[in-house]
């Protein structure tokens, strides 16, 4: 899967906002919430789950667009 290969070349931990960070670990996206000292919560997204999330967001965008027209 192309995105999985891309995960291996992404920069290390990046801040997304609202205390949420993203990193790559073992070919998966690693989402963490942090309190400034340590990670409070950790979620690993396998490539298939990431794709499902992208599809969900795309669906939401389409619904929002349809409501505006």
DRENTORKOL-3810 file (N, C-alpha, C; in nm, 4 decimals):
REM DRENTORKOL-3810
@n.u->0.0852; n.v->-0.1173; n.w->0.0000; ca.u->0.0000; ca.v->0.0000; ca.w->0.0000; c.u->0.0897; c.v->0.1234; c.w->0.0000
@n.u->0.0603; n.v->0.2194; n.w->-0.0863; ca.u->0.1448; ca.v->0.3365; ca.w->-0.1019; c.u->0.1555; c.v->0.4179; c.w->0.0264
@n.u->0.0444; n.v->0.4386; n.w->0.0947; ca.u->0.0477; ca.v->0.5197; ca.w->0.2161; c.u->0.1339; c.v->0.4543; c.w->0.3229
@n.u->0.1301; n.v->0.3213; n.w->0.3299; ca.u->0.2113; ca.v->0.2534; ca.w->0.4304; c.u->0.3589; c.v->0.2817; c.w->0.4061
@n.u->0.4016; n.v->0.2771; n.w->0.2810; ca.u->0.5409; ca.v->0.3069; ca.w->0.2508; c.u->0.5726; c.v->0.4513; c.w->0.2859
@n.u->0.4774; n.v->0.5410; n.w->0.2609; ca.u->0.4984; ca.v->0.6824; ca.w->0.2917; c.u->0.5128; c.v->0.7042; c.w->0.4416
@n.u->0.4450; n.v->0.6234; n.w->0.5234; ca.u->0.4540; ca.v->0.6390; ca.w->0.6684; c.u->0.5985; c.v->0.6276; c.w->0.7158
@n.u->0.6773; n.v->0.5450; n.w->0.6490; ca.u->0.8146; ca.v->0.5219; ca.w->0.6922; c.u->0.9062; c.v->0.6407; c.w->0.6633
@n.u->0.8625; n.v->0.7334; n.w->0.5792; ca.u->0.9464; ca.v->0.8476; ca.w->0.5418; c.u->0.8963; c.v->0.9786; c.w->0.6007
@n.u->0.7938; n.v->0.9739; n.w->0.6822; ca.u->0.7409; ca.v->1.0953; ca.w->0.7428; c.u->0.8347; c.v->1.1425; c.w->0.8531
@n.u->0.8366; n.v->1.2746; n.w->0.8773; ca.u->0.9212; ca.v->1.3255; ca.w->0.9854; c.u->0.8746; c.v->1.2716; c.w->1.1203
@n.u->0.9628; n.v->1.2788; n.w->1.2165; ca.u->0.9250; ca.v->1.2335; ca.w->1.3506; c.u->0.8133; c.v->1.3183; c.w->1.4074
@n.u->0.7769; n.v->1.2924; n.w->1.5275; ca.u->0.6619; ca.v->1.3504; ca.w->1.5959; c.u->0.6308; c.v->1.4945; c.w->1.5550
@n.u->0.5044; n.v->1.5144; n.w->1.5186; ca.u->0.4563; ca.v->1.6465; ca.w->1.4802; c.u->0.3337; c.v->1.6814; c.w->1.5623
@n.u->0.3206; n.v->1.8084; n.w->1.5932; ca.u->0.2067; ca.v->1.8584; ca.w->1.6698; c.u->0.0916; c.v->1.8860; c.w->1.5747
@n.u->-0.0267; n.v->1.8290; n.w->1.6040; ca.u->-0.1447; ca.v->1.8515; ca.w->1.5215; c.u->-0.2317; c.v->1.9637; c.w->1.5756
@n.u->-0.2282; n.v->1.9837; n.w->1.7062; ca.u->-0.3111; ca.v->2.0849; ca.w->1.7724; c.u->-0.3891; c.v->2.0225; c.w->1.8856
@n.u->-0.4391; n.v->2.1073; n.w->1.9776; ca.u->-0.5194; ca.v->2.0620; ca.w->2.0916; c.u->-0.4535; c.v->1.9514; c.w->2.1733
@n.u->-0.3202; n.v->1.9558; n.w->2.1852; ca.u->-0.2487; ca.v->1.8566; ca.w->2.2655; c.u->-0.2317; c.v->1.7221; c.w->2.1974
@n.u->-0.2584; n.v->1.7152; n.w->2.0660; ca.u->-0.2487; ca.v->1.5899; ca.w->1.9913; c.u->-0.1233; c.v->1.5921; c.w->1.9044
@n.u->-0.0485; n.v->1.4836; n.w->1.9108; ca.u->0.0733; ca.v->1.4670; ca.w->1.8319; c.u->0.0601; c.v->1.3434; c.w->1.7443
@n.u->0.1329; n.v->1.3427; n.w->1.6326; ca.u->0.1365; ca.v->1.2253; ca.w->1.5451; c.u->0.2820; c.v->1.1885; c.w->1.5208
@n.u->0.3054; n.v->1.0596; n.w->1.5162; ca.u->0.4384; ca.v->1.0046; ca.w->1.4924; c.u->0.4177; c.v->0.8782; c.w->1.4102
@n.u->0.5248; n.v->0.8203; n.w->1.3619; ca.u->0.5190; ca.v->0.6934; ca.w->1.2904; c.u->0.5970; c.v->0.5909; c.w->1.3694
@n.u->0.5341; n.v->0.4767; n.w->1.3919; ca.u->0.6010; ca.v->0.3696; ca.w->1.4659; c.u->0.5594; c.v->0.2361; c.w->1.4056
@n.u->0.6567; n.v->0.1591; n.w->1.3637; ca.u->0.6328; ca.v->0.0262; ca.w->1.3070; c.u->0.5327; c.v->0.0303; c.w->1.1914
@n.u->0.5421; n.v->0.1322; n.w->1.1056; ca.u->0.4548; ca.v->0.1417; ca.w->0.9894; c.u->0.3134; c.v->0.1867; c.w->1.0195
@n.u->0.2891; n.v->0.2289; n.w->1.1430; ca.u->0.1563; ca.v->0.2762; ca.w->1.1809; c.u->0.1650; c.v->0.4209; c.w->1.2253
@n.u->0.0542; n.v->0.4944; n.w->1.2099; ca.u->0.0481; ca.v->0.6282; ca.w->1.2675; c.u->0.0218; c.v->0.6131; c.w->1.4163
@n.u->0.0971; n.v->0.6844; n.w->1.4941; ca.u->0.0823; ca.v->0.6812; ca.w->1.6393; c.u->0.0312; c.v->0.8187; c.w->1.6832
@n.u->-0.0919; n.v->0.8251; n.w->1.7298; ca.u->-0.1507; ca.v->0.9476; ca.w->1.7811; c.u->-0.1396; c.v->0.9467; c.w->1.9325
@n.u->-0.0954; n.v->1.0588; n.w->1.9882; ca.u->-0.0877; ca.v->1.0686; ca.w->2.1335; c.u->-0.1488; c.v->1.2007; c.w->2.1782
@n.u->-0.2048; n.v->1.1987; n.w->2.2973; ca.u->-0.2418; ca.v->1.3231; ca.w->2.3636; c.u->-0.1415; c.v->1.3403; c.w->2.4751
@n.u->-0.0951; n.v->1.4641; n.w->2.4911; ca.u->0.0112; ca.v->1.4881; ca.w->2.5880; c.u->-0.0212; c.v->1.6076; c.w->2.6758
@n.u->0.0263; n.v->1.5985; n.w->2.7991; ca.u->0.0019; ca.v->1.7056; ca.w->2.8961; c.u->0.1224; c.v->1.7984; c.w->2.9108
@n.u->0.2169; n.v->1.7892; n.w->2.8192; ca.u->0.3369; ca.v->1.8703; ca.w->2.8258; c.u->0.4555; c.v->1.7983; c.w->2.8861
@n.u->0.4297; n.v->1.6866; n.w->2.9527; ca.u->0.5365; ca.v->1.6091; ca.w->3.0154; c.u->0.5431; c.v->1.4686; c.w->2.9565
@n.u->0.4267; n.v->1.4063; n.w->2.9430; ca.u->0.4226; ca.v->1.2686; ca.w->2.8946; c.u->0.2951; c.v->1.2436; c.w->2.8157
@n.u->0.2937; n.v->1.1336; n.w->2.7412; ca.u->0.1750; ca.v->1.0955; ca.w->2.6657; c.u->0.0696; c.v->1.0408; c.w->2.7615
@n.u->-0.0516; n.v->1.0967; n.w->2.7531; ca.u->-0.1628; ca.v->1.0487; ca.w->2.8356; c.u->-0.2349; c.v->0.9324; c.w->2.7694
@n.u->-0.2512; n.v->0.9419; n.w->2.6382; ca.u->-0.3250; ca.v->0.8408; ca.w->2.5613; c.u->-0.2484; c.v->0.8125; c.w->2.4332
@n.u->-0.2566; n.v->0.6876; n.w->2.3876; ca.u->-0.1891; ca.v->0.6468; ca.w->2.2652; c.u->-0.2870; c.v->0.5668; c.w->2.1801
@n.u->-0.2938; n.v->0.6009; n.w->2.0508; ca.u->-0.3749; ca.v->0.5259; ca.w->1.9550; c.u->-0.2860; c.v->0.4949; c.w->1.8349
@n.u->-0.2802; n.v->0.3688; n.w->1.7961; ca.u->-0.2067; ca.v->0.3275; ca.w->1.6777; c.u->-0.3056; c.v->0.3045; c.w->1.5646
@n.u->-0.2800; n.v->0.3680; n.w->1.4501; ca.u->-0.3656; ca.v->0.3504; ca.w->1.3331; c.u->-0.2902; c.v->0.2703; c.w->1.2276
@n.u->-0.3365; n.v->0.1486; n.w->1.2023; ca.u->-0.2814; ca.v->0.0698; ca.w->1.0938; c.u->-0.3231; c.v->0.1369; c.w->0.9628
@n.u->-0.2515; n.v->0.1115; n.w->0.8533; ca.u->-0.2857; ca.v->0.1759; ca.w->0.7265; c.u->-0.4326; c.v->0.1573; c.w->0.6860
@n.u->-0.4896; n.v->0.0416; n.w->0.7116; ca.u->-0.6294; ca.v->0.0181; ca.w->0.6752; c.u->-0.7224; c.v->0.1068; c.w->0.7566
@n.u->-0.6905; n.v->0.1266; n.w->0.8830; ca.u->-0.7725; ca.v->0.2108; ca.w->0.9691; c.u->-0.7571; c.v->0.3568; c.w->0.9267
@n.u->-0.6357; n.v->0.3967; n.w->0.8922; ca.u->-0.6115; ca.v->0.5312; ca.w->0.8425; c.u->-0.6962; c.v->0.5568; c.w->0.7173
@n.u->-0.6978; n.v->0.4620; n.w->0.6248; ca.u->-0.7779; ca.v->0.4756; ca.w->0.5037; c.u->-0.9267; c.v->0.4898; c.w->0.5382
@n.u->-0.9733; n.v->0.4137; n.w->0.6352; ca.u->-1.1130; ca.v->0.4253; ca.w->0.6781; c.u->-1.1409; c.v->0.5633; c.w->0.7359
@n.u->-1.0465; n.v->0.6168; n.w->0.8112; ca.u->-1.0625; ca.v->0.7507; ca.w->0.8676; c.u->-1.0682; c.v->0.8548; c.w->0.7559
@n.u->-0.9834; n.v->0.8420; n.w->0.6560; ca.u->-0.9831; ca.v->0.9342; ca.w->0.5429; c.u->-1.1173; c.v->0.9273; c.w->0.4700
@n.u->-1.1694; n.v->0.8089; n.w->0.4498; ca.u->-1.3000; ca.v->0.7932; ca.w->0.3841; c.u->-1.4106; c.v->0.8576; c.w->0.4671
@n.u->-1.4064; n.v->0.8422; n.w->0.5979; ca.u->-1.5052; ca.v->0.9019; ca.w->0.6869; c.u->-1.5018; c.v->1.0540; c.w->0.6774
@n.u->-1.3824; n.v->1.1122; n.w->0.6815; ca.u->-1.3687; ca.v->1.2576; ca.w->0.6720; c.u->-1.4176; c.v->1.3059; c.w->0.5355
@n.u->-1.3865; n.v->1.2332; n.w->0.4318; ca.u->-1.4333; ca.v->1.2681; ca.w->0.2976; c.u->-1.5860; c.v->1.2668; c.w->0.2925
@n.u->-1.6452; n.v->1.1678; n.w->0.3551; ca.u->-1.7915; ca.v->1.1574; ca.w->0.3619; c.u->-1.8500; c.v->1.2780; c.w->0.4363
@n.u->-1.7890; n.v->1.3159; n.w->0.5479; ca.u->-1.8361; ca.v->1.4327; ca.w->0.6234; c.u->-1.8260; c.v->1.5603; c.w->0.5406
@n.u->-1.7159; n.v->1.5763; n.w->0.4703; ca.u->-1.6988; ca.v->1.6942; ca.w->0.3855; c.u->-1.8069; c.v->1.7007; c.w->0.2790
@n.u->-1.8375; n.v->1.5854; n.w->0.2194; ca.u->-1.9405; ca.v->1.5809; ca.w->0.1155; c.u->-2.0771; c.v->1.6166; c.w->0.1735
@n.u->-2.1091; n.v->1.5630; n.w->0.2908; ca.u->-2.2370; ca.v->1.5950; ca.w->0.3546; c.u->-2.2452; c.v->1.7434; c.w->0.3862
@n.u->-2.1363; n.v->1.8017; n.w->0.4348; ca.u->-2.1326; ca.v->1.9439; ca.w->0.4667; c.u->-2.1524; c.v->2.0267; c.w->0.3400
@n.u->-2.0846; n.v->1.9877; n.w->0.2342; ca.u->-2.0966; ca.v->2.0571; ca.w->0.1061; c.u->-2.2403; c.v->2.0483; c.w->0.0541
@n.u->-2.3015; n.v->1.9315; n.w->0.0638; ca.u->-2.4386; ca.v->1.9122; ca.w->0.0163; c.u->-2.5373; c.v->1.9972; c.w->0.0953
@n.u->-2.5134; n.v->2.0149; n.w->0.2240; ca.u->-2.6028; ca.v->2.0951; ca.w->0.3078; c.u->-2.5935; c.v->2.2429; c.w->0.2728
@n.u->-2.4775; n.v->2.2868; n.w->0.2268; ca.u->-2.4584; ca.v->2.4277; ca.w->0.1937; c.u->-2.5215; c.v->2.4641; c.w->0.0597
@n.u->-2.5461; n.v->2.3650; n.w->-0.0255; ca.u->-2.6026; ca.v->2.3947; ca.w->-0.1584; c.u->-2.7509; c.v->2.3703; c.w->-0.1636
END
